[in-house]
Amino acid sequence: MIFKETDIKGVYVIEPRVFNDARGYFFEAWKKQEFIDHIGSVDFIQDNESKSSFGVLRGLHYQRGAYSQAKLVRVICGRVLDVAVDLRKSSPTFGRHVMVELSGENKRQFFIPRGFAHGFLVLSPEAVFTYKVDNVYAPQVEAGIRWNDPALGIQWPVDPQQVLTSEKDLLQPLFSEAEYFD
C-alpha cells in the first residue's frame, strides 16, 4: 500500500497495490502492521456499510468528546467525493477541508483521524461505501455541520437541486455555530 499524507496533517489517502489477471483482481484492503508503520496504531472496532444512489450526500458528521471517531473509508462499487473538515481548534488547518474521489475502480482509501467532520456525495448511479471506525456510535454526542455552508468553501460537483440528504443534515448548524475539538 502507498500512504500519502494530504495537505492536512494526519489525513491520508491510501492506494493499494492491485493485482489484476484474467480472473479479476486481488488487493490487501487492510494490513495492521503497514497501517501502524505509516499512520500509527488505531484500534478499529467496527465496520459499517451503506448503499446510496446518485446525488445522496451523507454528512458532514462527527461525534464529540470521548466518543470521537477515526475512520478508514472506501468505496466498493461506484464513485463518491469524500470530504473531511478539520475541527481541531489548535490545528493550523482548522476549518480547512480535504476532498478525495473514492471509487470501486481506483480502490483508494481515506483515513480521517479523530477531530474531523466527515461526509460524502455519490457521483455514480449507485455506490457502496464501507468504513472502519475506532469507537462506538453514540447518538447522544452526535453532531454535524451543514454540508453547503459557504464558509467551508466546499465545491460539491453536483447541482444543489440534485442533492438528496436527510432532514437532520439539512438542519445541521453552520460551521461558525458548531462545536469544535480542543
N, C-alpha and C positions, 0 to 999 in steps of 0.2 A: 504494500500500500504506500501511496505517496501522500504525505501530510503537508498541506500548505496553509500556513497561518495567514489570515486575512489582514486587512488594514486595522482591524480591531483586535488587540491582544487577547489571546485565549480562544478566539473563534477560528475554527479550522474547516477547510474543505479537504475531504479525504477521497482520493481517487484510487480505486482498486486496480490491481493487475488482473486483467480479464484474459482468460484462455479460451479462444474460440476454435471449434473444429466442426466437422460435418454433423455432429450430434447436437450442437448448440454451444453453450458456454459454461464456464465454471469460474468462480472467483471467491476469495475469502471476504465475507462481509464484516466479520468481526474477529479480531485476534487480540486477546487481552494484553499480551506482552508487548506487541507493537504499539498498541494504544498507550500503555504506560510509558514506553520509551519515548514517545513523541509528545504526548499531551499530559500525562500524569495518571495517577490512579483515580478512577471514578468507579464507584460500585453501582452499576446498573442493576435495578431490581425488578424491572417490568418492561415488557414490550407491548406497544399499542399499534393498532392499525385502523385506518379509515379509508373509505372509498367515497369519492366525490366526483361530480360532473363539472363540465366547463363553467368557469366563472365563479365557482364556490370559493369564498375567502373565509378561512378559519383564522381568527386572531384579531388582534395581537394580544396574546395571553401570557400570564405568568402567575406564580404563586409567591406570596410574601413570607418573609421571616424564615423560620426553621423548616418550612415546607417548600422552599425554593427548589427548583429542579434544573439539573443539567440534562440536555437532550442530545441524542445522536439520531439524526433523521435521514431518511432516504425514500426514494420512490421506486416501487417495484415495477409498475407499468404506468405509462402516461408521462405528463410533464407538469411541473409546478415551478412557480417562482417562490423561493423561500426567503424569509426576512427575519433578521434578529436585530433588535434595538437595544442599545446599551443603556441600562437604567442604574448603573453604579455611579452615584454622585461623586465619588472620589476619582473616577476614571477620567483621563484626558480625552476620552472619546464619548463621554456622557452625552446621550441624546442622539448620537450618530447611529446609523444602521449599516448592515451588510446584507447584500442580496446575492443569491446564487440560484441558477437554474438546476434543478434536480430532475432526472428522468430515468425511466427504465432503460433507456439507450445509453446514457453516459454513466450510469451506476454510481455517480458521486454520492458521498455522504457529507453531512454538515453537522459539525459539533458546536453546540451552543452551551456555554457554561452557565452556572447559576448567575443571576443578576441581570438577565435579559428578558425582554418580551419577545415572543415568537409568533409568527403567523405564516400562512402560505396561501397562494392563489393558484387555482387549477387552470392551466393553459391548454390542455388537450381535452378531447371529448369526455374523457374519464381518467381518473388517476387513483392508484392505490398507494397510500402513503403509510409508512411504518416508522416507528421510532422507539428508542430505548429511553428510559428515564431513571434517575438515581434516587427518586423519592416518591412517596405515595401521593395520590391525588387527594387534596384536602380542600373541599369546596368552601369551607369557612374562611380560607385565606386566598381564594382565587381572585385575580384582578386582571385588568386589561387596559388597553389604550385604543382609542378609536382608530381604525385602520386607515382612514382618509384624512387624518389631522394634517393640515398644510404645514404645521411646524416641523413635522418629521421629514418632509421632502421626499417621501417615497413615491417613485414614479411607477405605479402599477400599470402594466401594459394592456389593460382591458378597460373599455369604456365603463365608467361607474354605473351606468344604467344596466350593464350586463352582469354586475357583481351580485352574487347571491350569498347572503350571510345571515346569521341568526339575529333575532331581535335583541338578544343580550349583547351581541357585538355592535349592533347599531347604537346602543345606549352607553357604550363604554365612555369613560371620561377622556378629555383631551390630554395630551402629554403634559401640559402645564398644571393639570389637576391630579395627575397620577401620583401614586406612592412609589418612592424610589428606594434603592438599596444604599446603605451606608458604606 
